[in-house]
């Protein structure tokens, strides 16, 4: 199977499952007797395990040839972990299995992104076109599982999660030709620590942590805030779906319209969109403005993410790609979001929607970091 088709299928199946896991898993946990405080503990512990696990697992992958075998093992272990929820629903069982799920299942993201980064260099993969199928599948899962759980009960969250895991594992068993490979055979990639010491890497991680972390209040509390402002859950779902549709359009334009832009330019655009978006959301909940703010998700998330992909694939050599992908998954897409989610949880009762303004303030240092470049190695970071 050619790489572009293989990865499109992988992103579609994985993000279909993630479209079940992200919005509905806490609903399933509640249905089997977990109380709100325990669910919060499980989700918080899961985020910590995700950050540490991504670094540990990715540190074991030092060659491009290891990527597909790693995906296969992680997919198998994820399937076994989710299937085990059928028979182990005690407090201890939920705790152990949530640790395993966040160790194996969420590690599929950085390994697949590292595979894509390798193939962008190796076969000129159109990353945006492959990745957009994941966004489309995410919306499909939201709609399908929402209807199933509403009509037949929350047990369908687990049923569909296991079925999606079967599909992911089955796909991972299919061969890819050409498979990911290093340009210089026998040359091992840098370790995580060696990668972190590269010029410009800490700055890149700080910039992307601020850009991605600024979504914390939106991811964690926007639905609750909008519901308090009188929006129905149906309309809130449409607003979230609109944001993902905007994301799909941006991914679709990547190769044709956006490839000419550097990592620095894309991240600057993402930062500008974030200032406007969080400013709108902090100032008003009028529907017309909310629609505009959701369309800006194409910039705040997608352009920022594409900028990170540009940096990884254009500004780094082969040895640093896998290690940088691991750090990007663990810190900007994991730790920064986790820390800011905790902060937002403390501020929301006092500030409500004005917390969006603080997310805008978090983005301001990005512009100074991007304009004050220390040297050639970090010029595009």
C-alpha positions in Angstrom: 0.0 0.0 0.0 1.4 3.4 -0.9 2.4 5.6 2.0 -0.1 8.4 1.3 -3.1 6.0 1.3 -1.8 4.0 4.3 -1.4 7.1 6.4 -4.7 8.6 5.3 -6.4 5.4 6.5 -4.4 5.4 9.7 -5.3 9.0 10.5 -9.0 8.3 9.7 -9.2 5.2 11.9 -7.2 6.6 14.8 -9.0 10.0 14.9 -12.3 8.2 14.6 -11.4 6.4 17.8 -10.2 9.7 19.3 -13.5 11.3 18.4 -15.0 8.7 20.7 -12.4 8.8 23.5 -12.0 12.5 23.9 -15.7 13.6 24.3 -17.4 10.4 25.5 -15.0 8.4 27.7 -15.8 10.3 30.9 -19.5 9.6 30.1 -18.7 5.9 30.0 -16.7 6.0 33.2 -19.6 7.7 34.9 -22.0 5.0 33.6 -20.0 2.2 35.3 -20.1 4.0 38.7 -17.1 6.3 38.7 -17.8 9.5 40.6 -16.8 12.9 39.3 -13.8 13.3 41.6 -12.4 9.9 40.6 -13.0 10.6 36.9 -11.0 13.8 37.3 -8.2 11.8 39.0 -8.2 9.3 36.2 -8.1 12.0 33.5 -5.4 14.0 35.3 -3.3 10.9 35.9 -3.8 9.9 32.3 -2.4 13.1 31.1 0.7 12.7 33.3 1.2 9.2 32.1 0.7 10.3 28.5 3.5 12.9 28.8 6.0 10.5 30.4 5.0 7.6 28.2 5.4 9.4 25.0 9.0 10.3 25.9 9.8 6.8 27.1 8.4 5.0 24.1 9.7 7.5 21.5 13.2 7.3 23.1 13.2 3.6 22.2 12.7 4.5 18.5 16.0 5.5 17.1 15.6 4.5 13.4 12.9 5.0 10.8 12.6 1.2 10.3 11.4 0.9 13.9 8.3 3.1 13.3 5.9 0.6 11.7 6.7 -2.2 14.1 6.1 0.3 17.0 2.7 1.2 15.6 1.8 -2.5 15.4 2.7 -3.2 19.0 1.1 -0.1 20.3 -2.1 -0.8 18.4 -2.2 -4.4 19.7 -1.6 -3.3 23.3 -4.2 -0.5 23.0 -6.8 -3.1 21.8 -6.0 -5.4 24.6 -6.3 -2.5 27.2 -9.6 -1.3 25.9 -11.1 -4.8 25.7 -10.0 -5.4 29.3 -12.5 -2.8 30.4 -15.3 -5.3 29.8 -14.1 -7.5 32.6 -12.4 -5.2 35.1 -14.5 -2.2 36.1 -13.6 -1.9 39.8 -11.9 1.3 41.0 -8.5 -0.5 40.8 -9.3 -1.9 37.4 -10.3 1.5 36.0 -7.1 3.0 37.5 -4.8 0.4 36.0 -6.4 0.3 32.6 -6.5 4.0 32.3 -2.8 4.1 32.9 -2.2 1.4 30.2 -4.5 3.2 27.7 -2.7 6.5 28.2 0.6 4.7 27.9 -0.1 2.8 24.7 -3.1 4.3 22.9 -2.0 8.0 23.1 1.6 7.1 22.0 0.1 6.2 18.6 -0.1 9.9 17.9 3.6 10.8 18.1 4.7 7.6 16.4 2.3 8.2 13.5 3.3 11.8 13.2 7.0 10.8 13.2 6.2 8.4 10.4 4.5 11.2 8.5 7.4 13.5 9.1 9.8 10.9 7.8 7.7 10.3 4.7 7.4 14.0 3.9 11.1 14.0 3.4 11.3 10.5 1.9 8.4 10.5 -0.7 7.2 14.1 -0.6 4.1 13.1 1.3 1.2 15.6 1.2 0.8 15.8 5.0 -2.2 18.1 5.0 -4.3 15.9 2.6 -3.5 12.7 4.6 -4.2 14.4 8.0 -7.5 16.0 7.0 -9.1 12.5 6.9 -8.4 12.3 10.6 -10.3 15.5 11.2 -13.2 14.3 9.1 -13.3 11.0 10.9 -13.3 12.8 14.3 -16.5 14.6 13.3 -18.0 11.4 12.1 -17.3 9.7 15.4 -18.8 12.6 17.4 -22.1 12.3 15.5 -22.3 8.5 15.3 -21.4 7.7 18.9 -23.4 10.6 20.2 -26.5 9.1 18.5 -25.7 5.5 19.6 -25.1 6.4 23.2 -28.2 8.6 23.3 -30.4 5.9 21.8 -28.9 2.7 23.2 -26.9 3.7 26.2 -23.3 4.7 27.1 -22.1 1.1 26.8 -21.8 1.8 23.1 -18.9 4.2 23.9 -16.8 1.1 24.9 -18.2 -1.1 22.1 -17.3 1.4 19.4 -13.9 2.1 21.0 -13.0 -1.6 20.9 -14.2 -1.9 17.3 -12.2 1.1 16.3 -9.1 -0.4 18.0 -9.6 -3.6 16.0 -9.6 -1.5 12.8 -6.4 0.4 13.8 -4.6 -2.9 14.6 -5.8 -4.5 11.4 -4.6 -1.5 9.3 -1.2 -1.5 11.1 -0.7 -5.1 9.9 -0.9 -4.1 6.3 2.4 -3.4 4.6 3.5 0.0 3.4 5.6 0.4 0.3 8.0 2.1 0.4 8.3 1.8 4.2 9.9 4.6 6.2 13.7 4.4 6.1 16.6 6.6 7.0 18.5 8.3 4.2 21.7 6.9 5.6 21.3 3.3 6.7 22.8 2.2 10.0 22.7 5.8 11.2 20.9 6.0 14.5 18.8 9.0 15.5 19.7 11.3 18.3 18.5 10.5 21.8 15.8 12.7 23.4 18.5 14.5 25.4 20.8 15.0 22.4 17.8 16.4 20.5 16.9 18.8 23.3 20.4 20.2 23.2 20.1 21.2 19.5 20.2 25.0 18.9 16.7 26.4 18.6 14.9 23.3 20.0 14.1 24.7 23.5 12.8 27.9 21.8 10.7 25.8 19.3 9.2 23.9 22.2 8.4 27.1 24.2 6.7 28.7 21.1 4.6 25.7 20.3 3.7 25.1 24.0 2.3 28.6 24.2 0.4 28.3 20.9 -1.1 24.9 21.6 -1.5 25.5 25.4 -3.6 28.6 24.7 -6.4 26.1 23.6 -6.6 24.8 27.2 -9.7 26.8 28.2 -11.4 26.1 24.9 -10.8 22.4 25.1 -11.7 22.0 28.8 -14.4 24.6 29.6 -15.9 26.2 26.5 -18.8 23.8 26.3 -19.6 24.4 30.0 -19.3 28.1 29.6 -21.5 28.3 26.5 -24.1 26.1 28.1 -24.2 28.5 31.0 -24.8 31.3 28.5 -27.9 29.6 27.2 -26.6 27.6 24.2 -28.0 24.1 23.7 -25.7 21.1 23.7 -26.7 20.5 20.0 -25.6 24.0 19.0 -22.4 23.7 21.0 -21.7 20.4 19.1 -22.3 22.3 15.8 -19.8 25.0 16.9 -17.2 22.4 17.7 -17.8 20.7 14.4 -17.4 24.0 12.6 -14.0 24.5 14.1 -12.9 21.0 12.9 -14.3 21.7 9.4 -12.2 24.9 9.3 -9.2 22.7 10.3 -10.0 20.3 7.4 -10.0 23.2 4.9 -6.6 24.4 6.1 -5.1 20.9 5.9 -6.6 20.6 2.4 -4.8 23.8 1.3 -1.5 22.8 2.7 0.3 21.5 -0.3 -1.2 23.9 -2.9 -1.3 27.1 -1.0 0.7 26.9 2.2 3.8 25.0 1.3 5.6 28.2 0.3 5.4 29.5 3.9 8.1 28.8 6.4 7.6 27.5 9.9 8.1 30.9 11.4 5.5 32.5 9.1 2.9 29.8 9.8 3.4 30.1 13.6 3.2 33.9 13.4 -0.1 33.5 11.5 -1.3 31.0 14.1 -0.4 33.4 16.9 -2.3 36.3 15.3 -5.4 34.1 14.8 -5.1 33.1 18.5 -5.1 36.8 19.7 -8.2 37.5 17.6 -10.0 34.3 18.4 -9.5 34.4 22.2 -10.3 38.1 22.2 -13.6 37.5 20.5 -14.5 34.6 22.8 -13.6 36.6 25.9 -15.7 39.6 24.7 -18.9 38.1 23.5 -21.1 35.1 23.1 -23.2 36.5 20.3 -23.6 33.7 17.7 -22.3 35.5 14.6 -19.0 36.4 16.4 -18.8 32.8 17.8 -19.0 31.4 14.3 -16.2 33.7 13.2 -14.1 32.6 16.2 -14.6 29.0 15.4 -13.5 29.5 11.8 -10.3 30.8 13.2 -9.5 27.3 14.6 -8.0 26.8 11.2 -5.3 29.3 12.2 -5.0 28.8 16.0 -4.6 25.0 15.8 -3.9 24.1 12.2 -1.5 26.8 11.0 0.4 26.5 14.3 0.6 22.7 13.9 1.7 22.9 10.3 4.3 25.4 11.3 5.7 22.8 13.8 5.6 20.1 11.1 7.6 22.5 8.8 10.2 23.1 11.4 10.6 19.3 12.1 10.8 18.3 8.4 12.6 21.3 6.9 14.9 22.7 9.6 16.2 19.5 11.1 18.2 16.6 9.8 17.2 12.9 9.9 18.7 12.2 13.2 16.6 14.8 15.1 13.1 14.1 13.5 11.9 11.3 15.8 13.3 12.9 19.0 11.8 16.2 18.2 8.4 14.6 17.4 8.5 12.9 20.8 9.3 16.2 22.6 6.6 18.0 20.6 4.0 15.4 21.6 5.0 15.3 25.2 5.5 19.0 26.0 3.4 21.4 23.7 0.7 18.8 23.0 0.7 17.3 26.5 2.4 19.0 29.5 1.6 22.6 28.5 -2.1 21.7 28.0 -2.2 19.8 31.2 -0.8 22.6 33.3 -3.0 25.3 31.7 -6.1 23.1 32.1 -5.4 22.9 35.9 -5.0 26.7 36.0 -8.1 27.3 34.0 -10.0 25.0 36.3 -9.1 27.3 39.2 -9.8 30.5 37.4 -13.1 29.5 35.7 -15.4 29.9 38.8 -14.0 33.5 39.2 -13.5 34.7 35.7 -15.9 32.6 33.6 -15.5 33.5 29.9 -12.9 36.2 30.6 -10.4 33.3 31.0 -10.2 33.4 27.2 -8.4 36.8 27.6 -5.7 35.0 29.6 -5.3 32.5 26.8 -4.7 35.5 24.5 -2.1 36.9 26.9 -0.3 33.5 26.9 0.3 33.9 23.2 1.9 37.3 23.4 5.5 36.0 24.1 5.3 34.0 20.9 5.8 37.1 18.8 8.9 38.2 20.6 10.3 34.7 20.5 9.7 34.5 16.8 11.1 37.9 16.0 14.2 37.8 18.2 16.0 34.9 16.6 19.3 33.9 18.2 21.1 32.4 15.2 20.9 30.5 12.0 19.9 27.2 13.5 16.8 28.7 15.0 15.9 31.2 12.3 12.7 29.4 11.3 11.7 28.3 14.8 
